[in-house]
């Protein structure tokens, strides 16, 4: 007959008993980045310069005795 000393054995052996439960990582998320799109702005139409005394525009009138009047471009 065998008489043991100590608490009764319930569960897995000692080293395994103290390990934490396994951690399962969530599934990876796949992120697809869209390429950067650069839009080149359209060139502004050139401004015209008007000479009031010559009743004409540059470059058709090459010189003007007074200050040129800048005419803003018209958009269609």
mmCIF file of the N, C-alpha and C atoms, coordinates in Angstrom:
data_MODEL
# 
_entry.id   MODEL 
# 
loop_
_atom_site.group_PDB 
_atom_site.id 
_atom_site.type_symbol 
_atom_site.label_atom_id 
_atom_site.label_alt_id 
_atom_site.label_comp_id 
_atom_site.label_asym_id 
_atom_site.label_entity_id 
_atom_site.label_seq_id 
_atom_site.pdbx_PDB_ins_code 
_atom_site.Cartn_x 
_atom_site.Cartn_y 
_atom_site.Cartn_z 
_atom_site.occupancy 
_atom_site.B_iso_or_equiv 
_atom_site.pdbx_formal_charge 
_atom_site.auth_seq_id 
_atom_site.auth_comp_id 
_atom_site.auth_asym_id 
_atom_site.auth_atom_id 
_atom_site.pdbx_PDB_model_num 
ATOM 1   N N  . UNK A 1 1  ? 0.837   -1.169  0.000   1.00 0.00 ? 1  UNK A N  1 
ATOM 2   C CA . UNK A 1 1  ? 0.000   0.000   0.000   1.00 0.00 ? 1  UNK A CA 1 
ATOM 3   C C  . UNK A 1 1  ? 0.888   1.240   0.000   1.00 0.00 ? 1  UNK A C  1 
ATOM 4   N N  . UNK A 1 2  ? 0.498   2.272   -0.802  1.00 0.00 ? 2  UNK A N  1 
ATOM 5   C CA . UNK A 1 2  ? 1.278   3.511   -0.919  1.00 0.00 ? 2  UNK A CA 1 
ATOM 6   C C  . UNK A 1 2  ? 0.455   4.653   -0.337  1.00 0.00 ? 2  UNK A C  1 
ATOM 7   N N  . UNK A 1 3  ? 1.091   5.454   0.500   1.00 0.00 ? 3  UNK A N  1 
ATOM 8   C CA . UNK A 1 3  ? 0.439   6.633   1.079   1.00 0.00 ? 3  UNK A CA 1 
ATOM 9   C C  . UNK A 1 3  ? 1.244   7.841   0.623   1.00 0.00 ? 3  UNK A C  1 
ATOM 10  N N  . UNK A 1 4  ? 0.614   8.742   -0.112  1.00 0.00 ? 4  UNK A N  1 
ATOM 11  C CA . UNK A 1 4  ? 1.298   9.938   -0.588  1.00 0.00 ? 4  UNK A CA 1 
ATOM 12  C C  . UNK A 1 4  ? 1.064   11.120  0.330   1.00 0.00 ? 4  UNK A C  1 
ATOM 13  N N  . UNK A 1 5  ? 2.023   12.072  0.304   1.00 0.00 ? 5  UNK A N  1 
ATOM 14  C CA . UNK A 1 5  ? 1.895   13.277  1.132   1.00 0.00 ? 5  UNK A CA 1 
ATOM 15  C C  . UNK A 1 5  ? 1.770   14.475  0.174   1.00 0.00 ? 5  UNK A C  1 
ATOM 16  N N  . UNK A 1 6  ? 0.809   15.336  0.409   1.00 0.00 ? 6  UNK A N  1 
ATOM 17  C CA . UNK A 1 6  ? 0.621   16.522  -0.422  1.00 0.00 ? 6  UNK A CA 1 
ATOM 18  C C  . UNK A 1 6  ? -0.801  16.603  -0.942  1.00 0.00 ? 6  UNK A C  1 
ATOM 19  N N  . UNK A 1 7  ? -1.080  17.675  -1.644  1.00 0.00 ? 7  UNK A N  1 
ATOM 20  C CA . UNK A 1 7  ? -2.451  17.831  -2.148  1.00 0.00 ? 7  UNK A CA 1 
ATOM 21  C C  . UNK A 1 7  ? -2.720  16.848  -3.280  1.00 0.00 ? 7  UNK A C  1 
ATOM 22  N N  . UNK A 1 8  ? -3.965  16.546  -3.499  1.00 0.00 ? 8  UNK A N  1 
ATOM 23  C CA . UNK A 1 8  ? -4.289  15.667  -4.609  1.00 0.00 ? 8  UNK A CA 1 
ATOM 24  C C  . UNK A 1 8  ? -4.005  16.385  -5.941  1.00 0.00 ? 8  UNK A C  1 
ATOM 25  N N  . UNK A 1 9  ? -3.768  15.649  -6.988  1.00 0.00 ? 9  UNK A N  1 
ATOM 26  C CA . UNK A 1 9  ? -3.416  16.189  -8.291  1.00 0.00 ? 9  UNK A CA 1 
ATOM 27  C C  . UNK A 1 9  ? -4.682  16.391  -9.110  1.00 0.00 ? 9  UNK A C  1 
ATOM 28  N N  . UNK A 1 10 ? -4.959  17.657  -9.479  1.00 0.00 ? 10 UNK A N  1 
ATOM 29  C CA . UNK A 1 10 ? -6.083  17.978  -10.368 1.00 0.00 ? 10 UNK A CA 1 
ATOM 30  C C  . UNK A 1 10 ? -5.545  18.811  -11.523 1.00 0.00 ? 10 UNK A C  1 
ATOM 31  N N  . UNK A 1 11 ? -5.619  18.395  -12.709 1.00 0.00 ? 11 UNK A N  1 
ATOM 32  C CA . UNK A 1 11 ? -5.225  19.178  -13.859 1.00 0.00 ? 11 UNK A CA 1 
ATOM 33  C C  . UNK A 1 11 ? -3.875  18.794  -14.415 1.00 0.00 ? 11 UNK A C  1 
ATOM 34  N N  . UNK A 1 12 ? -3.350  19.598  -15.358 1.00 0.00 ? 12 UNK A N  1 
ATOM 35  C CA . UNK A 1 12 ? -2.092  19.291  -16.028 1.00 0.00 ? 12 UNK A CA 1 
ATOM 36  C C  . UNK A 1 12 ? -0.895  19.460  -15.093 1.00 0.00 ? 12 UNK A C  1 
ATOM 37  N N  . UNK A 1 13 ? 0.272   18.955  -15.476 1.00 0.00 ? 13 UNK A N  1 
ATOM 38  C CA . UNK A 1 13 ? 1.446   19.075  -14.627 1.00 0.00 ? 13 UNK A CA 1 
ATOM 39  C C  . UNK A 1 13 ? 1.840   20.535  -14.396 1.00 0.00 ? 13 UNK A C  1 
ATOM 40  N N  . UNK A 1 14 ? 2.667   20.777  -13.415 1.00 0.00 ? 14 UNK A N  1 
ATOM 41  C CA . UNK A 1 14 ? 3.016   22.111  -12.921 1.00 0.00 ? 14 UNK A CA 1 
ATOM 42  C C  . UNK A 1 14 ? 3.514   23.077  -13.991 1.00 0.00 ? 14 UNK A C  1 
ATOM 43  N N  . UNK A 1 15 ? 4.498   22.765  -14.813 1.00 0.00 ? 15 UNK A N  1 
ATOM 44  C CA . UNK A 1 15 ? 4.998   23.797  -15.737 1.00 0.00 ? 15 UNK A CA 1 
ATOM 45  C C  . UNK A 1 15 ? 3.923   24.268  -16.721 1.00 0.00 ? 15 UNK A C  1 
ATOM 46  N N  . UNK A 1 16 ? 3.101   23.365  -17.223 1.00 0.00 ? 16 UNK A N  1 
ATOM 47  C CA . UNK A 1 16 ? 2.086   23.750  -18.197 1.00 0.00 ? 16 UNK A CA 1 
ATOM 48  C C  . UNK A 1 16 ? 0.969   24.541  -17.537 1.00 0.00 ? 16 UNK A C  1 
ATOM 49  N N  . UNK A 1 17 ? 0.682   24.266  -16.316 1.00 0.00 ? 17 UNK A N  1 
ATOM 50  C CA . UNK A 1 17 ? -0.437  24.864  -15.616 1.00 0.00 ? 17 UNK A CA 1 
ATOM 51  C C  . UNK A 1 17 ? -0.293  26.383  -15.503 1.00 0.00 ? 17 UNK A C  1 
ATOM 52  N N  . UNK A 1 18 ? 0.932   26.897  -15.425 1.00 0.00 ? 18 UNK A N  1 
ATOM 53  C CA . UNK A 1 18 ? 1.137   28.332  -15.190 1.00 0.00 ? 18 UNK A CA 1 
ATOM 54  C C  . UNK A 1 18 ? 1.351   29.128  -16.481 1.00 0.00 ? 18 UNK A C  1 
ATOM 55  N N  . UNK A 1 19 ? 1.351   28.509  -17.623 1.00 0.00 ? 19 UNK A N  1 
ATOM 56  C CA . UNK A 1 19 ? 1.498   29.252  -18.881 1.00 0.00 ? 19 UNK A CA 1 
ATOM 57  C C  . UNK A 1 19 ? 0.211   30.017  -19.172 1.00 0.00 ? 19 UNK A C  1 
ATOM 58  N N  . UNK A 1 20 ? 0.319   31.224  -19.724 1.00 0.00 ? 20 UNK A N  1 
ATOM 59  C CA . UNK A 1 20 ? -0.905  31.955  -20.084 1.00 0.00 ? 20 UNK A CA 1 
ATOM 60  C C  . UNK A 1 20 ? -1.557  31.309  -21.309 1.00 0.00 ? 20 UNK A C  1 
ATOM 61  N N  . UNK A 1 21 ? -2.830  31.547  -21.498 1.00 0.00 ? 21 UNK A N  1 
ATOM 62  C CA . UNK A 1 21 ? -3.486  30.959  -22.671 1.00 0.00 ? 21 UNK A CA 1 
ATOM 63  C C  . UNK A 1 21 ? -2.908  31.574  -23.948 1.00 0.00 ? 21 UNK A C  1 
ATOM 64  N N  . UNK A 1 22 ? -2.964  30.874  -25.047 1.00 0.00 ? 22 UNK A N  1 
ATOM 65  C CA . UNK A 1 22 ? -2.405  31.412  -26.298 1.00 0.00 ? 22 UNK A CA 1 
ATOM 66  C C  . UNK A 1 22 ? -3.188  32.643  -26.753 1.00 0.00 ? 22 UNK A C  1 
ATOM 67  N N  . UNK A 1 23 ? -2.481  33.601  -27.367 1.00 0.00 ? 23 UNK A N  1 
ATOM 68  C CA . UNK A 1 23 ? -3.103  34.825  -27.873 1.00 0.00 ? 23 UNK A CA 1 
ATOM 69  C C  . UNK A 1 23 ? -3.219  34.703  -29.387 1.00 0.00 ? 23 UNK A C  1 
ATOM 70  N N  . UNK A 1 24 ? -4.396  34.935  -29.887 1.00 0.00 ? 24 UNK A N  1 
ATOM 71  C CA . UNK A 1 24 ? -4.622  34.869  -31.322 1.00 0.00 ? 24 UNK A CA 1 
ATOM 72  C C  . UNK A 1 24 ? -4.737  36.293  -31.859 1.00 0.00 ? 24 UNK A C  1 
ATOM 73  N N  . UNK A 1 25 ? -3.886  36.624  -32.804 1.00 0.00 ? 25 UNK A N  1 
ATOM 74  C CA . UNK A 1 25 ? -3.900  37.960  -33.391 1.00 0.00 ? 25 UNK A CA 1 
ATOM 75  C C  . UNK A 1 25 ? -5.070  38.087  -34.347 1.00 0.00 ? 25 UNK A C  1 
ATOM 76  N N  . UNK A 1 26 ? -5.668  39.286  -34.435 1.00 0.00 ? 26 UNK A N  1 
ATOM 77  C CA . UNK A 1 26 ? -6.759  39.460  -35.396 1.00 0.00 ? 26 UNK A CA 1 
ATOM 78  C C  . UNK A 1 26 ? -6.215  39.383  -36.821 1.00 0.00 ? 26 UNK A C  1 
ATOM 79  N N  . UNK A 1 27 ? -7.067  39.081  -37.769 1.00 0.00 ? 27 UNK A N  1 
ATOM 80  C CA . UNK A 1 27 ? -6.579  38.988  -39.153 1.00 0.00 ? 27 UNK A CA 1 
ATOM 81  C C  . UNK A 1 27 ? -6.029  40.343  -39.623 1.00 0.00 ? 27 UNK A C  1 
ATOM 82  N N  . UNK A 1 28 ? -5.016  40.285  -40.458 1.00 0.00 ? 28 UNK A N  1 
ATOM 83  C CA . UNK A 1 28 ? -4.373  41.505  -40.958 1.00 0.00 ? 28 UNK A CA 1 
ATOM 84  C C  . UNK A 1 28 ? -5.323  42.249  -41.880 1.00 0.00 ? 28 UNK A C  1 
ATOM 85  N N  . UNK A 1 29 ? -5.286  43.580  -41.773 1.00 0.00 ? 29 UNK A N  1 
ATOM 86  C CA . UNK A 1 29 ? -6.083  44.412  -42.670 1.00 0.00 ? 29 UNK A CA 1 
ATOM 87  C C  . UNK A 1 29 ? -5.191  44.868  -43.809 1.00 0.00 ? 29 UNK A C  1 
ATOM 88  N N  . UNK A 1 30 ? -5.656  44.692  -45.010 1.00 0.00 ? 30 UNK A N  1 
ATOM 89  C CA . UNK A 1 30 ? -4.883  45.086  -46.186 1.00 0.00 ? 30 UNK A CA 1 
ATOM 90  C C  . UNK A 1 30 ? -5.339  46.477  -46.602 1.00 0.00 ? 30 UNK A C  1 
ATOM 91  N N  . UNK A 1 31 ? -4.395  47.406  -46.642 1.00 0.00 ? 31 UNK A N  1 
ATOM 92  C CA . UNK A 1 31 ? -4.690  48.783  -47.020 1.00 0.00 ? 31 UNK A CA 1 
ATOM 93  C C  . UNK A 1 31 ? -4.004  49.055  -48.353 1.00 0.00 ? 31 UNK A C  1 
ATOM 94  N N  . UNK A 1 32 ? -4.791  49.427  -49.339 1.00 0.00 ? 32 UNK A N  1 
ATOM 95  C CA . UNK A 1 32 ? -4.248  49.752  -50.655 1.00 0.00 ? 32 UNK A CA 1 
ATOM 96  C C  . UNK A 1 32 ? -4.365  51.262  -50.822 1.00 0.00 ? 32 UNK A C  1 
ATOM 97  N N  . UNK A 1 33 ? -3.220  51.934  -50.891 1.00 0.00 ? 33 UNK A N  1 
ATOM 98  C CA . UNK A 1 33 ? -3.234  53.379  -51.048 1.00 0.00 ? 33 UNK A CA 1 
ATOM 99  C C  . UNK A 1 33 ? -3.324  53.738  -52.519 1.00 0.00 ? 33 UNK A C  1 
ATOM 100 N N  . UNK A 1 34 ? -4.174  54.698  -52.811 1.00 0.00 ? 34 UNK A N  1 
ATOM 101 C CA . UNK A 1 34 ? -4.324  55.158  -54.184 1.00 0.00 ? 34 UNK A CA 1 
ATOM 102 C C  . UNK A 1 34 ? -3.143  56.065  -54.531 1.00 0.00 ? 34 UNK A C  1 
ATOM 103 N N  . UNK A 1 35 ? -2.662  56.008  -55.764 1.00 0.00 ? 35 UNK A N  1 
ATOM 104 C CA . UNK A 1 35 ? -1.542  56.868  -56.135 1.00 0.00 ? 35 UNK A CA 1 
ATOM 105 C C  . UNK A 1 35 ? -1.970  58.332  -56.131 1.00 0.00 ? 35 UNK A C  1 
ATOM 106 N N  . UNK A 1 36 ? -1.023  59.202  -55.827 1.00 0.00 ? 36 UNK A N  1 
ATOM 107 C CA . UNK A 1 36 ? -1.294  60.628  -55.811 1.00 0.00 ? 36 UNK A CA 1 
ATOM 108 C C  . UNK A 1 36 ? -1.376  61.135  -57.246 1.00 0.00 ? 36 UNK A C  1 
ATOM 109 N N  . UNK A 1 37 ? -2.425  61.876  -57.523 1.00 0.00 ? 37 UNK A N  1 
ATOM 110 C CA . UNK A 1 37 ? -2.635  62.411  -58.868 1.00 0.00 ? 37 UNK A CA 1 
ATOM 111 C C  . UNK A 1 37 ? -2.402  63.911  -58.814 1.00 0.00 ? 37 UNK A C  1 
ATOM 112 N N  . UNK A 1 38 ? -1.500  64.383  -59.640 1.00 0.00 ? 38 UNK A N  1 
ATOM 113 C CA . UNK A 1 38 ? -1.227  65.805  -59.728 1.00 0.00 ? 38 UNK A CA 1 
ATOM 114 C C  . UNK A 1 38 ? -1.884  66.342  -60.988 1.00 0.00 ? 38 UNK A C  1 
ATOM 115 N N  . UNK A 1 39 ? -2.624  67.432  -60.828 1.00 0.00 ? 39 UNK A N  1 
ATOM 116 C CA . UNK A 1 39 ? -3.297  68.056  -61.957 1.00 0.00 ? 39 UNK A CA 1 
ATOM 117 C C  . UNK A 1 39 ? -2.589  69.369  -62.241 1.00 0.00 ? 39 UNK A C  1 
ATOM 118 N N  . UNK A 1 40 ? -2.082  69.474  -63.444 1.00 0.00 ? 40 UNK A N  1 
ATOM 119 C CA . UNK A 1 40 ? -1.393  70.691  -63.854 1.00 0.00 ? 40 UNK A CA 1 
ATOM 120 C C  . UNK A 1 40 ? -2.447  71.742  -64.185 1.00 0.00 ? 40 UNK A C  1 
ATOM 121 N N  . UNK A 1 41 ? -2.423  72.894  -63.492 1.00 0.00 ? 41 UNK A N  1 
ATOM 122 C CA . UNK A 1 41 ? -3.419  73.909  -63.819 1.00 0.00 ? 41 UNK A CA 1 
ATOM 123 C C  . UNK A 1 41 ? -3.179  74.464  -65.224 1.00 0.00 ? 41 UNK A C  1 
ATOM 124 N N  . UNK A 1 42 ? -4.265  74.847  -65.850 1.00 0.00 ? 42 UNK A N  1 
ATOM 125 C CA . UNK A 1 42 ? -4.142  75.409  -67.194 1.00 0.00 ? 42 UNK A CA 1 
ATOM 126 C C  . UNK A 1 42 ? -3.468  76.771  -67.092 1.00 0.00 ? 42 UNK A C  1 
ATOM 127 N N  . UNK A 1 43 ? -2.694  77.069  -68.100 1.00 0.00 ? 43 UNK A N  1 
ATOM 128 C CA . UNK A 1 43 ? -2.020  78.358  -68.118 1.00 0.00 ? 43 UNK A CA 1 
ATOM 129 C C  . UNK A 1 43 ? -3.055  79.461  -68.305 1.00 0.00 ? 43 UNK A C  1 
ATOM 130 N N  . UNK A 1 44 ? -2.883  80.522  -67.528 1.00 0.00 ? 44 UNK A N  1 
ATOM 131 C CA . UNK A 1 44 ? -3.804  81.650  -67.638 1.00 0.00 ? 44 UNK A CA 1 
ATOM 132 C C  . UNK A 1 44 ? -3.578  82.342  -68.980 1.00 0.00 ? 44 UNK A C  1 
ATOM 133 N N  . UNK A 1 45 ? -4.648  82.803  -69.582 1.00 0.00 ? 45 UNK A N  1 
ATOM 134 C CA . UNK A 1 45 ? -4.455  83.509  -70.852 1.00 0.00 ? 45 UNK A CA 1 
ATOM 135 C C  . UNK A 1 45 ? -3.660  84.794  -70.608 1.00 0.00 ? 45 UNK A C  1 
ATOM 136 N N  . UNK A 1 46 ? -2.884  85.187  -71.582 1.00 0.00 ? 46 UNK A N  1 
ATOM 137 C CA . UNK A 1 46 ? -2.061  86.374  -71.369 1.00 0.00 ? 46 UNK A CA 1 
ATOM 138 C C  . UNK A 1 46 ? -2.922  87.629  -71.267 1.00 0.00 ? 46 UNK A C  1 
ATOM 139 N N  . UNK A 1 47 ? -2.448  88.579  -70.473 1.00 0.00 ? 47 UNK A N  1 
ATOM 140 C CA . UNK A 1 47 ? -3.153  89.851  -70.355 1.00 0.00 ? 47 UNK A CA 1 
ATOM 141 C C  . UNK A 1 47 ? -2.769  90.741  -71.532 1.00 0.00 ? 47 UNK A C  1 
ATOM 142 N N  . UNK A 1 48 ? -3.693  91.569  -71.910 1.00 0.00 ? 48 UNK A N  1 
ATOM 143 C CA . UNK A 1 48 ? -3.447  92.514  -72.993 1.00 0.00 ? 48 UNK A CA 1 
ATOM 144 C C  . UNK A 1 48 ? -3.171  93.881  -72.384 1.00 0.00 ? 48 UNK A C  1 
ATOM 145 N N  . UNK A 1 49 ? -2.401  94.680  -73.102 1.00 0.00 ? 49 UNK A N  1 
ATOM 146 C CA . UNK A 1 49 ? -2.111  96.042  -72.678 1.00 0.00 ? 49 UNK A CA 1 
ATOM 147 C C  . UNK A 1 49 ? -2.619  96.991  -73.758 1.00 0.00 ? 49 UNK A C  1 
ATOM 148 N N  . UNK A 1 50 ? -3.382  97.983  -73.332 1.00 0.00 ? 50 UNK A N  1 
ATOM 149 C CA . UNK A 1 50 ? -4.034  98.904  -74.259 1.00 0.00 ? 50 UNK A CA 1 
ATOM 150 C C  . UNK A 1 50 ? -3.405  100.289 -74.146 1.00 0.00 ? 50 UNK A C  1 
ATOM 151 N N  . UNK A 1 51 ? -3.205  100.923 -75.286 1.00 0.00 ? 51 UNK A N  1 
ATOM 152 C CA . UNK A 1 51 ? -2.697  102.293 -75.328 1.00 0.00 ? 51 UNK A CA 1 
ATOM 153 C C  . UNK A 1 51 ? -3.858  103.197 -75.746 1.00 0.00 ? 51 UNK A C  1 
ATOM 154 N N  . UNK A 1 52 ? -4.367  104.023 -74.813 1.00 0.00 ? 52 UNK A N  1 
ATOM 155 C CA . UNK A 1 52 ? -5.529  104.845 -75.147 1.00 0.00 ? 52 UNK A CA 1 
ATOM 156 C C  . UNK A 1 52 ? -5.268  105.853 -76.268 1.00 0.00 ? 52 UNK A C  1 
ATOM 157 N N  . UNK A 1 53 ? -4.094  106.488 -76.297 1.00 0.00 ? 53 UNK A N  1 
ATOM 158 C CA . UNK A 1 53 ? -3.855  107.509 -77.327 1.00 0.00 ? 53 UNK A CA 1 
ATOM 159 C C  . UNK A 1 53 ? -3.697  106.890 -78.717 1.00 0.00 ? 53 UNK A C  1 
ATOM 160 N N  . UNK A 1 54 ? -3.136  105.670 -78.788 1.00 0.00 ? 54 UNK A N  1 
ATOM 161 C CA . UNK A 1 54 ? -2.950  105.011 -80.088 1.00 0.00 ? 54 UNK A CA 1 
ATOM 162 C C  . UNK A 1 54 ? -4.156  104.155 -80.462 1.00 0.00 ? 54 UNK A C  1 
ATOM 163 N N  . UNK A 1 55 ? -5.092  104.000 -79.553 1.00 0.00 ? 55 UNK A N  1 
ATOM 164 C CA . UNK A 1 55 ? -6.287  103.170 -79.775 1.00 0.00 ? 55 UNK A CA 1 
ATOM 165 C C  . UNK A 1 55 ? -5.896  101.772 -80.277 1.00 0.00 ? 55 UNK A C  1 
ATOM 166 N N  . UNK A 1 56 ? -4.899  101.174 -79.587 1.00 0.00 ? 56 UNK A N  1 
ATOM 167 C CA . UNK A 1 56 ? -4.465  99.843  -79.996 1.00 0.00 ? 56 UNK A CA 1 
ATOM 168 C C  . UNK A 1 56 ? -3.895  99.050  -78.834 1.00 0.00 ? 56 UNK A C  1 
ATOM 169 N N  . UNK A 1 57 ? -3.674  97.795  -79.092 1.00 0.00 ? 57 UNK A N  1 
ATOM 170 C CA . UNK A 1 57 ? -3.172  96.857  -78.085 1.00 0.00 ? 57 UNK A CA 1 
ATOM 171 C C  . UNK A 1 57 ? -1.746  96.456  -78.417 1.00 0.00 ? 57 UNK A C  1 
ATOM 172 N N  . UNK A 1 58 ? -0.965  96.137  -77.326 1.00 0.00 ? 58 UNK A N  1 
ATOM 173 C CA . UNK A 1 58 ? 0.368   95.586  -77.502 1.00 0.00 ? 58 UNK A CA 1 
ATOM 174 C C  . UNK A 1 58 ? 0.196   94.128  -77.902 1.00 0.00 ? 58 UNK A C  1 
ATOM 175 N N  . UNK A 1 59 ? 0.890   93.561  -78.798 1.00 0.00 ? 59 UNK A N  1 
ATOM 176 C CA . UNK A 1 59 ? 2.114   93.976  -79.490 1.00 0.00 ? 59 UNK A CA 1 
ATOM 177 C C  . UNK A 1 59 ? 1.859   94.701  -80.814 1.00 0.00 ? 59 UNK A C  1 
ATOM 178 N N  . UNK A 1 60 ? 0.575   94.951  -81.143 1.00 0.00 ? 60 UNK A N  1 
ATOM 179 C CA . UNK A 1 60 ? 0.308   95.638  -82.412 1.00 0.00 ? 60 UNK A CA 1 
ATOM 180 C C  . UNK A 1 60 ? 0.796   97.092  -82.354 1.00 0.00 ? 60 UNK A C  1 
ATOM 181 N N  . UNK A 1 61 ? 0.701   97.712  -81.191 1.00 0.00 ? 61 UNK A N  1 
ATOM 182 C CA . UNK A 1 61 ? 1.256   99.051  -80.972 1.00 0.00 ? 61 UNK A CA 1 
ATOM 183 C C  . UNK A 1 61 ? 2.519   98.856  -80.151 1.00 0.00 ? 61 UNK A C  1 
ATOM 184 N N  . UNK A 1 62 ? 3.667   99.238  -80.658 1.00 0.00 ? 62 UNK A N  1 
ATOM 185 C CA . UNK A 1 62 ? 4.942   98.962  -80.004 1.00 0.00 ? 62 UNK A CA 1 
ATOM 186 C C  . UNK A 1 62 ? 5.293   99.972  -78.913 1.00 0.00 ? 62 UNK A C  1 
ATOM 187 N N  . UNK A 1 63 ? 4.850   101.202 -79.031 1.00 0.00 ? 63 UNK A N  1 
ATOM 188 C CA . UNK A 1 63 ? 5.180   102.211 -78.016 1.00 0.00 ? 63 UNK A CA 1 
ATOM 189 C C  . UNK A 1 63 ? 3.936   103.031 -77.714 1.00 0.00 ? 63 UNK A C  1 
ATOM 190 N N  . UNK A 1 64 ? 3.910   103.534 -76.478 1.00 0.00 ? 64 UNK A N  1 
ATOM 191 C CA . UNK A 1 64 ? 2.766   104.307 -76.028 1.00 0.00 ? 64 UNK A CA 1 
ATOM 192 C C  . UNK A 1 64 ? 3.290   105.515 -75.253 1.00 0.00 ? 64 UNK A C  1 
ATOM 193 N N  . UNK A 1 65 ? 2.861   106.742 -75.593 1.00 0.00 ? 65 UNK A N  1 
ATOM 194 C CA . UNK A 1 65 ? 3.380   107.917 -74.894 1.00 0.00 ? 65 UNK A CA 1 
ATOM 195 C C  . UNK A 1 65 ? 2.914   108.005 -73.438 1.00 0.00 ? 65 UNK A C  1 
ATOM 196 N N  . UNK A 1 66 ? 1.833   107.372 -73.092 1.00 0.00 ? 66 UNK A N  1 
ATOM 197 C CA . UNK A 1 66 ? 1.385   107.375 -71.688 1.00 0.00 ? 66 UNK A CA 1 
ATOM 198 C C  . UNK A 1 66 ? 1.471   105.943 -71.139 1.00 0.00 ? 66 UNK A C  1 
ATOM 199 N N  . UNK A 1 67 ? 1.003   105.750 -69.923 1.00 0.00 ? 67 UNK A N  1 
ATOM 200 C CA . UNK A 1 67 ? 1.079   104.427 -69.281 1.00 0.00 ? 67 UNK A CA 1 
ATOM 201 C C  . UNK A 1 67 ? 0.124   103.452 -69.963 1.00 0.00 ? 67 UNK A C  1 
ATOM 202 N N  . UNK A 1 68 ? 0.581   102.220 -70.104 1.00 0.00 ? 68 UNK A N  1 
ATOM 203 C CA . UNK A 1 68 ? -0.251  101.173 -70.684 1.00 0.00 ? 68 UNK A CA 1 
ATOM 204 C C  . UNK A 1 68 ? -1.370  100.831 -69.701 1.00 0.00 ? 68 UNK A C  1 
ATOM 205 N N  . UNK A 1 69 ? -2.524  100.481 -70.232 1.00 0.00 ? 69 UNK A N  1 
ATOM 206 C CA . UNK A 1 69 ? -3.660  100.051 -69.406 1.00 0.00 ? 69 UNK A CA 1 
ATOM 207 C C  . UNK A 1 69 ? -3.751  98.535  -69.543 1.00 0.00 ? 69 UNK A C  1 
ATOM 208 N N  . UNK A 1 70 ? -3.632  97.868  -68.397 1.00 0.00 ? 70 UNK A N  1 
ATOM 209 C CA . UNK A 1 70 ? -3.701  96.395  -68.430 1.00 0.00 ? 70 UNK A CA 1 
ATOM 210 C C  . UNK A 1 70 ? -5.151  95.967  -68.537 1.00 0.00 ? 70 UNK A C  1 
ATOM 211 N N  . UNK A 1 71 ? -5.437  95.157  -69.532 1.00 0.00 ? 71 UNK A N  1 
ATOM 212 C CA . UNK A 1 71 ? -6.790  94.644  -69.762 1.00 0.00 ? 71 UNK A CA 1 
ATOM 213 C C  . UNK A 1 71 ? -6.818  93.206  -69.269 1.00 0.00 ? 71 UNK A C  1 
ATOM 214 N N  . UNK A 1 72 ? -7.668  92.879  -68.273 1.00 0.00 ? 72 UNK A N  1 
ATOM 215 C CA . UNK A 1 72 ? -7.695  91.506  -67.792 1.00 0.00 ? 72 UNK A CA 1 
ATOM 216 C C  . UNK A 1 72 ? -8.224  90.551  -68.859 1.00 0.00 ? 72 UNK A C  1 
ATOM 217 N N  . UNK A 1 73 ? -7.750  89.326  -68.872 1.00 0.00 ? 73 UNK A N  1 
ATOM 218 C CA . UNK A 1 73 ? -8.213  88.366  -69.877 1.00 0.00 ? 73 UNK A CA 1 
ATOM 219 C C  . UNK A 1 73 ? -9.666  87.978  -69.645 1.00 0.00 ? 73 UNK A C  1 
ATOM 220 N N  . UNK A 1 74 ? -10.358 87.704  -70.732 1.00 0.00 ? 74 UNK A N  1 
ATOM 221 C CA . UNK A 1 74 ? -11.744 87.263  -70.654 1.00 0.00 ? 74 UNK A CA 1 
ATOM 222 C C  . UNK A 1 74 ? -11.760 85.735  -70.663 1.00 0.00 ? 74 UNK A C  1 
ATOM 223 N N  . UNK A 1 75 ? -12.646 85.169  -69.879 1.00 0.00 ? 75 UNK A N  1 
ATOM 224 C CA . UNK A 1 75 ? -12.799 83.714  -69.902 1.00 0.00 ? 75 UNK A CA 1 
ATOM 225 C C  . UNK A 1 75 ? -13.975 83.376  -70.794 1.00 0.00 ? 75 UNK A C  1 
ATOM 226 N N  . UNK A 1 76 ? -13.831 82.388  -71.642 1.00 0.00 ? 76 UNK A N  1 
ATOM 227 C CA . UNK A 1 76 ? -14.925 82.032  -72.580 1.00 0.00 ? 76 UNK A CA 1 
ATOM 228 C C  . UNK A 1 76 ? -16.100 81.407  -71.877 1.00 0.00 ? 76 UNK A C  1 
# 
